[in-house]
Amino acid sequence: MAELTTSWLGMRLESPLVVAASPLSHDAEAIGAAVAAGAGAVVLYSLFEEDLTEELAAPRPSGAGLDPYLRQIEMLRQQVAVPVVASLNGTTPGGWTKYARSLEAAGASALELNLYEVAASPEHSGAELEFRQVDVVSAVVSAVEVPVTVKISPFYSSVPAFVRRLEEVGARGVTVFNRFYQPDISLDTLQVDRRVAPSTPAELPLRLHALALLSPFAKLSLGCSGGVHSGRDAAKAILCGAHVVQLASVLLERGPGYVGVMREELSGWLDSKKMVSCEGVRGKLGFGFTADAHAWERLNYTRTLHAGLPPGGGRPAGG
Ligand SMILES: Cc1cc2nc3c(=O)[nH]c(=O)nc-3n(C[C@H](O)[C@H](O)[C@H](O)COP(=O)(O)O)c2cc1C
């Protein structure tokens, strides 16, 4: 049976299958089930600074807020034997560091910073936004002892250059990619439809491509989030360089115990390829084999376009 252990943010995990930040972490029983089925770590839903500021103005009876979040960290740390990673989404530099310290003090094994910033103004260049984000990460890294990983969007001119800067300021990991909220429009009501749709595996290739670009040079840990719905999807991400895959939609749809099915699939695939461990295959399909990733990219692009669509339009049978 293949070895599934992996390293992530300097921690040893029993499995690369990690519960992603999502409402699942509100439910201690669900988290217990995911860990019993083989999850290697758990990321909590994000603590949003705006919620806390509003809370100061008008205390809310709901489970949201800083104290319930800190209690959830403490409780999960006692309940499960895997790392519990807190997720923070701040707005002000002071807020990011203050709350990061609170999460660490409550026992978080590591922090994931959920960088969610939409470039919505023509007044600010991409470079300005990126400098601000790197400053935030740098400040948080200096404020806490635990490892810090950063969940980023795909919308940077150069994801590799941005990741290099995160590495330089001390981030121990990066997760590609968070899924931006993409509201639809109802043509009947002329309203914005704000429902969050679950992901599909069609979202995975964007992540695989980024991982393959990052893995040859990145010294930090790589996490894959978005479109991992099976053990075979996890295997693809690991081949491209992921240390962990983070699972949200698949567990919300199929239940936390589905981690066990994915674990079996992943180890079955490794066995079928006569591979003894995840670590042994990690990054095998990264871009490390070529000195000129840019030229290789262009070659792949032109080849793909020249090949055209396969018979049937390229859709999977029944899809
Ligand atoms: C209902 C829901 C809530 C989420 N809440 C958070 C959150 O609080 N913080 C965060 O960083 N990501 C959050 N995410 C994003 C997931 O962690 C994950 O990055 C994204 O859904 C892509 O992974 P998936 O394809 O496995 O769903 C949420 C996703 C869903 C579906």
The ligand as an SDF file (V2000), in Angstrom:
LIG
                    3D

 31 33  0  0  0  0  0  0  0  0999 V2000
  -19.9800   27.5690    0.8570 C   0  0  0  0  0  0  0  0  0  0  0  0
  -18.5130   27.8950    0.7660 C   0  0  0  0  0  0  0  0  0  0  0  0
  -17.9060   28.6830    1.7320 C   0  0  0  0  0  0  0  0  0  0  0  0
  -16.5490   29.0040    1.6550 C   0  0  0  0  0  0  0  0  0  0  0  0
  -15.9810   29.7670    2.6370 N   0  0  0  0  0  0  0  0  0  0  0  0
  -14.6430   30.0590    2.5400 C   0  0  0  0  0  0  0  0  0  0  0  0
  -13.9940   30.8140    3.5490 C   0  0  0  0  0  0  0  0  0  0  0  0
  -14.5790   31.2060    4.5580 O   0  0  0  0  0  0  0  0  0  0  0  0
  -12.6770   31.0970    3.3710 N   0  0  0  0  0  0  0  0  0  0  0  0
  -11.9550   30.6650    2.2870 C   0  0  0  0  0  0  0  0  0  0  0  0
  -10.7540   30.9400    2.1870 O   0  0  0  0  0  0  0  0  0  0  0  0
  -12.5560   29.9290    1.3410 N   0  0  0  0  0  0  0  0  0  0  0  0
  -13.8530   29.6290    1.4350 C   0  0  0  0  0  0  0  0  0  0  0  0
  -14.4420   28.8740    0.4550 N   0  0  0  0  0  0  0  0  0  0  0  0
  -13.6480   28.4640   -0.6970 C   0  0  0  0  0  0  0  0  0  0  0  0
  -13.1190   27.0330   -0.5110 C   0  0  0  0  0  0  0  0  0  0  0  0
  -12.2460   26.9480    0.5880 O   0  0  0  0  0  0  0  0  0  0  0  0
  -12.3640   26.5900   -1.7670 C   0  0  0  0  0  0  0  0  0  0  0  0
  -11.1990   27.3950   -1.9500 O   0  0  0  0  0  0  0  0  0  0  0  0
  -13.1930   26.6900   -3.0300 C   0  0  0  0  0  0  0  0  0  0  0  0
  -14.5430   26.3070   -2.8000 O   0  0  0  0  0  0  0  0  0  0  0  0
  -12.6010   25.8100   -4.1300 C   0  0  0  0  0  0  0  0  0  0  0  0
  -12.4940   24.4790   -3.7060 O   0  0  0  0  0  0  0  0  0  0  0  0
  -13.5700   23.3430   -4.0980 P   0  0  0  0  0  0  0  0  0  0  0  0
  -13.5260   23.1890   -5.5650 O   0  0  0  0  0  0  0  0  0  0  0  0
  -13.0840   22.1320   -3.3680 O   0  0  0  0  0  0  0  0  0  0  0  0
  -14.9100   23.8220   -3.6330 O   0  0  0  0  0  0  0  0  0  0  0  0
  -15.7870   28.5220    0.5570 C   0  0  0  0  0  0  0  0  0  0  0  0
  -16.3970   27.7080   -0.4040 C   0  0  0  0  0  0  0  0  0  0  0  0
  -17.7350   27.3750   -0.3020 C   0  0  0  0  0  0  0  0  0  0  0  0
  -18.3470   26.4760   -1.3490 C   0  0  0  0  0  0  0  0  0  0  0  0
  1  2  1  0
  2  3  1  0
  2 30  2  0
  3  4  2  0
  4  5  1  0
  4 28  1  0
  5  6  2  0
  6  7  1  0
  6 13  1  0
  7  8  2  0
  7  9  1  0
  9 10  1  0
 10 11  2  0
 10 12  1  0
 12 13  2  0
 13 14  1  0
 14 15  1  0
 14 28  1  0
 15 16  1  0
 16 17  1  0
 16 18  1  0
 18 19  1  0
 18 20  1  0
 20 21  1  0
 20 22  1  0
 22 23  1  0
 23 24  1  0
 24 25  2  0
 24 26  1  0
 24 27  1  0
 28 29  2  0
 29 30  1  0
 30 31  1  0
M  END
$$$$
